[in-house]
Amino acid sequence: MQNDFIGNGMENSLKVMRGKLFEFSSDTTGNVAIFFAATISLLLIGIGAAVDYSGMVSERAKLQDIADSAALAAVTSGYKTEKELANFVSEFVVGAGYPDAQHATKLTSENTVIVTTKENYAMFFSGALGHNDKTVTATAEAPLAGKVRANLALVLDTTGSMSGNRIETLKSASTLLLEELEKSNKNGEENVNISLVPFADYVRISESNEGENWLQLQKEQEFSWFVLDEENSTNCRQVSEGENTNTECDEPVYKEETAYLEWEGCMASRANGFHTTPEFDTRRLQGFVAHADCNGEYNLLEPLSSDLQAINTSIQSFNARGKTYIPAGLIWGWRTLDESPPFSESANARLASAQKIMIVMTDGSNTAHLEGTKPDFEGIYHWSDSNNPDVARKNADALTSELCSSIKQDGIRIITVAFEIDDMGTKNLLNNCASSSSDYYDASNPDKLKAAFKNIGDSLNMVRLMR
């Protein structure tokens, strides 16, 4: 495989130089030509060798990342036989976006898993001189047993459809998961760091972030809007169902409401394609004060922390509100695991040789999508569309799939949980989002959600790369 860093210009230049080399090597008209050809030959050989060497180094680094991530995921998959582990690694490598990478998995007598990846590297310059392609190989090894060592993002659906028994079940299931993971943090150890990302149509972050250079806020303002006055309207009724439910009246009456609005932590998306990247990278993240339903009652994101009891306390205070926009949870979960701003905890709490995991739980389909702008705001809102709910879902589902692929390619293992979902389209979306088929859980009732969360905690063993 030829690497991207060899630009077209450099490639064309080398082709010309190679052509000159062959031209001069066949020129017998005089000593000057012979001497010049010999000099050019040595120069080109040196340049070509450097290009080929750099390409091989880059290729090996990519293969090593694949091997490392696959080995860490395999030893926490719960599988114990070599055949099961090999099948898991195959799924993981394909899911990570490397279907052409050759790989092999071995379970040793010492209960370690060895993953080897390799590819044939096409020698750009040396190949022109008759040298064969080179095989680039990388190997990673990790033990099966032990405590978990990981940075883990809990991306949890807290939308309006989670109200009642569902949100209470989520609280109980999360306690079971955290109890298992807490075993790895005994005696003051910080093997497990967890971020908490409750999501609805938006994610809400701490207002203490105001003033950070990565954050741009819509200006505080007095804002007026009209709401339906059901008391003075005629023959009102609920139409549609689920999160797309709204009220229609034969003779509607509206009343105006006005309030002075300040930023309460609600975050929209960046424009111009930056809604699919986690890092700040000089493009500020967008907080809004108006034109959307999010407010200070939305649940709060918690950055990575080894204080799992504090994380559980936050979960137990969850309320259910808002519509479903899974991409909001995915991108902010990714941000809590990324080493670059906005969250410094991602770098400070990063564990040596530890894996990064994202657990995504939702109880329904996307009902909001990337839509809605205002002149006083540089971001994009996540509005729903009660008139065209299928369009909103289609757009949001496509972005969900895109983000899942990008997150997996970043070496993050994704575990997905479908809670009491009947819709096969959403189930397939979550199944495909998971890093492997065994990383997808179909929790069709409260007991199965609790069992899924406990099983996830049980299956995460302490992993470190031995080589």
N, C-alpha and C positions, 0 to 999 in steps of 0.2 A: 504494500500500500504506500502510495506516495503522499507525503505530508503536506498540509495546507500552507505551511510557512514558506514553501518554495513558490514564490510568486511567478506569475506568467512572464514578467519581464526578465527575471533571473533565468528562468527556464529557457527562454528564447535566446538569451545571451550565451548560455552554455552550449546550446545547440549550434550556434554560429561558431563558437570557439572550437567545438568538437569537429565541426566541418573543416575549419582551417587546419586543425591538427592533421586530419587525414589527407588534406590537400598538400600540406607541406611534407608529410611523410612520404608522399609519392613523387615529390619534386626532386629530380636528380640533376638540375641544371648547374649547380655550383656549390661551393663550400659554404657560402653565405646562407643559402637556402637550407642546407643541411644543419648548420649551426643554429639558425633561427628556429628550425623545426624542433631540434632537440631541446632548446630552451623553452619554447612554448609547450612542448610535451611535458616537461617537468612541472611547469607552472600549472598547467591544466590538471595534471594528475593530483597535485597538491590541493587545488581548489575542489576538484571533484571528490577527493577522499574526505575532505572536511564536510562537504555537503552531505555525502552519504552517511558519514558518522553521526552528524547532527540529526539527520532523519531517523536513524536507528535508535538513537537515545530518546528522541521524542516518542517513537513508536513503543519502545519498551516501557516508558513511563505510563503511557495509556494502558498497556496490557497489565502493568502492575496494579494500577488503580482498579481495573476490572477484577483481577485475581483477589486483591485485598477485600473488596466489597463483597464478592461472592463467598469467600471463605467465612467472613464474619457473619454473613446472613445465614449460611448453611449450618453453622454450629449452634445457632439459636432457633433453627426451624422446627426442632422437635423430632426430626428424623434421625434414625439410628443406624440404618443399614447403608452400605455403600451405594446400592442401586437407588434407594430413595434420595440420598444426598446428591448423587449424580444427576438425577432428574430435576431436583430442586435447583441445582447450579445452572443447568441448561436453561430452565425457565427464567432464572434471575438474569443471566447474561443477555438473553434475548430481550427481556423486559427493560433492561438498562440501555437498550439501543445499540447493541453490538452483535447482531445476528450472524455476522461473518467470522467472528473470532473463534478459533479452534480452542477447545478446552477439554480438560480431563480432571476427574475427581477421584481421590483415593482416600479410603479410611484405613488408617494404620492400626497396628496391634496395640499402640499406646493410646488409642482413642483420640487421635488428632486427625483433622481433615486437611488434605493437601489439594489445593486447586492450582492447576497449571494452565496458563493461556499462551497461545502462540499464533503468530501470523507470518506469512512470507512477505518480506520487505523487498520491493523492487528497487534494486540499486540503480540510481539515476545515471551516474557517470560511469562507474565501473562496469555496469551492464553493457555499455557501448563498446567496451574493450574485451567483451567475451566472458566476464565474470558472472557466475550464477547469482540468482537472488539469494538473500540471506534469511534464515529463519530466526525470528526474534522471539524469545521466550521469557516468561515471568512466572514466578511461583510464590504462593502464599500458604502458610500453614497456621492452623489455630486449633486449640483443644476443645473438646466437646463440653466438658463439665466446668462448673464453677459459678461464681456470682456474675450478675449482669454488670457491664461497664458500658454506659451509653449516654448520649444526649438524646432525649426523647421529647417530641412535641405531641401533646394531646390536643387534637383538633376536633372539637366536639360541637355538634349541632344543638343550639339552644333556641331554635325558632319557636314561633307560636304553636306549631303542630306538636311540639314536645311537652306541652303543658299537661298538668295532672300527673297521672301515674307514670308516664314516660320519663319525665324529668326526675322523678323520685327514683325510678329504676336506674337511670344513668348515675345518680349520686351513689347508690348502693354498689353498682358494678364498678365504678371508679375507685371506691374504697377497697374493694377486693384486689384490684390491680395494684394500687399503691401499697397495700400491705405486702404483696409479694415483692415488689421492687424495693421496699424499705429494708428488706433483709440484706441487701447489698450495701446499705449505708450505715450499718451498725459500727459501733466503736469509733465514731467520728469520721468514718470513711465517706468519701464523696464520689462513689463509683457511678451513681445515677444522678443525672441532672434532668429535670423535667420543666418544660414550658407548657403553659396552659393557654389555648387559643379557642375560646368560645366564639362561635360565629353565627350570624343570621344573614341578613342582606348586607350587613357591614360588620367590621371588627372595630372594637373600641379599645384604645390604648390609654395609658395613664396621662392625665393632664399635666403631670410633672415634666413631661417631655416638651412642653411649650418653651420656645427659645432655642431648641436644638437646631443646628445648622442644616440638618437633613429634613426638617419639617417646615412646610408652608401652610399657613392657615388662612381660610377665608375670613374677611373682616367681620368683626362683631357688628350687628345691625339690628334695627327694629324691623320686624318682618310681619307682614299681614297675609292672611290666607282665609279662604272660605271653607267652611265645613257644613255638612248636611245637618239641618235642624229637623230631626225626626219628629220632635214633639209637635211642630207646626206644619209638617208635611202630611200628605194624604196617601193612605194605603201603601206603606213602606214594607219591603220584604227583602230577605237575603237571597242573593242569586249566586250562581257558581258554587264551588265547594272548596274546602281546604284553605290554603293560604291565598287563593284568588277570590275568596268570598268578598262581595261588596253589597252595599244596600242600594236598592232602586225604589223609587216612589212614583206613583202616578202623577202627583203634583208636588215636586220637591221644593223645599224652601231652604235657602242657605243663609248662614250668618257669618259675619266677619269676625275673626279673632286676630289679635295683635299681641306680640311679645318682643322683648329685647333679647336677642339670642347671642349666646357666647359659645365658644368651642368647649365641648364636653368630652372630647376624646374620640369622636367618631371619624373614621377614615374612609375616604373614597379611593379611587384608582388613579394612577398617573396616565396621562395621554401619550399619544405618539408611540405606542408599542411598549412603553415602559411598565405597563401593568403585568407583564409576564416575567419580569426580572426582580429578584429579591433585594439586591444591594442598592444603596443610596446612589453612589457613583455620580455625584453632582446634580442629580435630577431629584429635586425635593419631593417627599411624600406629601399627599394632599389631605388636609383635615378641613372639614366643613362645619358650618353652623346652621345652614338653612337649606330648604328645598328637598329635604329627605327626612324620614321618620326617626332615624337614630337619635338617641339622647343619652343622658347620664344614667338611665335605668338599664341600658344594655350591659351585659356582663363584661368584665374587664380582662384583657390579656395580661398574662403574667410571664415575664421572661424566664430564661433558664434558671433553675434554683435546685439546690440539693436538699432544701427544706420541704420534704414531701408532705409533712403534716400541714404546713401552710398552704400548699397547693390543694390539699384535700379540703381544708377549711373554705377556700374560695369556691370549690366545686359544690360544697354543701349549701352555699348561699345562692346558687344559680336560680335565675328566674327564666321563664320562657316568653319570648316576644320576637316579632319581626318575621320576615320572609326568608326563603332559602336561597343562598347564593354561595355554593360550595367553593368557587374560585377564591372568594375572600378568605376563607379558612385556610386553603392550600397555600396562598402566597404569603400570608402572615405566619403560618407554621414554618414555612421555608425560611422566612426572615429570622425567626428565633433560632434556627439551627445554623444559619450562615455566619461566617466569621467577620463579615464586614458590617458597618453601621446599617440599620439603626440601633442594633442591640450589641453593646460591648460584651454582655454576658456570654455571647456565643463564642467569643475568642477566649475570654478569661476562664470559662468553665469547660473548655474543650478538653476532653480526656485523651491522654496519649493512647494511641492504638485502639480507641473506642469507636463503636459504630454509631451512626446517626439513624434514628428511627422516627417515623411519623405515623401515628395512629389516627385514622380519620373515621369518625362515626357520624352517621346521619340517618334520619328517619323518613326522608322523602326526596322528591325530585326538585330540581332547580325551579324556582318560580320568579326570580329576578335575573336581570342580565346587565351587561355593561352598556348603559344607556342613560343619557341625561347630562346636559351641560348648561351653564349659566355664564353671562358675561363677566361676573365678578369672581369667577372661580376657575382655576386652571385644571382642575381634576375632572373626572367623569363619575357620575353617580351610578348607583345600581338600582335602577327603577324596575318595578314590575310592569306588566302590561295585561290588564284584565281583559282587554278586547282581543289580544292576540297572545294568549299564554303559551301556545305551542312554539311561536317564534322566539319568545324569551327563553324558553327551555332549550330549544335547539342551539341558540347562541351560547348559552351558559354551559351546556353539555360539551360543546366543542372546545371551549376554553378550559373546562375541567380536564378533558383528555390531554390537551396540550401541556398544561401545568404538571399533570401527573408524569408525563414522559420526561419533561425537563428536570423534575425533582429526582426521579430515578436515575437519570443520566448524571446527576450531581453526586451519586454515590449514597443516596438516602434510601433506606428500606421503607416502603409504604405498606402498612397493614390497614385494611379497610373493613368496616363493620356496617352492614345494612340492618337497621333495627325496625322490625315490623313493616317492611316494605313489600308491597305486592307487585309493584310495577317492574316488569322484566327489563325494560330499557334502563332504569336506574340501577338495578342489580348488575346488569352487564357492565354499566359504566364503572361501578365500584370494583367489580371483579377485574376488569382490565386495568384499573388504576393500581391495584395491588402489585407488589413486586413478584409474586408468584400465586398460583391458585391456592396454595395452603395459607397464604397471607390474607385471604378473603373469608369473612365470616358472615353467614346469613342467619342473623338472630331474629327469628320469627316471633318470639315472645319474650317477656321479661326474664324468665329463667335462663333462656339461651343467651341473652345479652350478658347476664352475670357470669355465665359459664365461659363465654367468649373472652371477656376481660380477664378472668382468672387464668384461663389457659394461656393467654398472651403473656401474663406475668410469669407463669410457670415455665414457659418455653424459652424465656430470655435468660440464658446462662452467661456467666462472666466470660467474656471473650477477649483475647489479646492475640495479636499476631506474633507467632514465634519466629517467623521468617517471611 
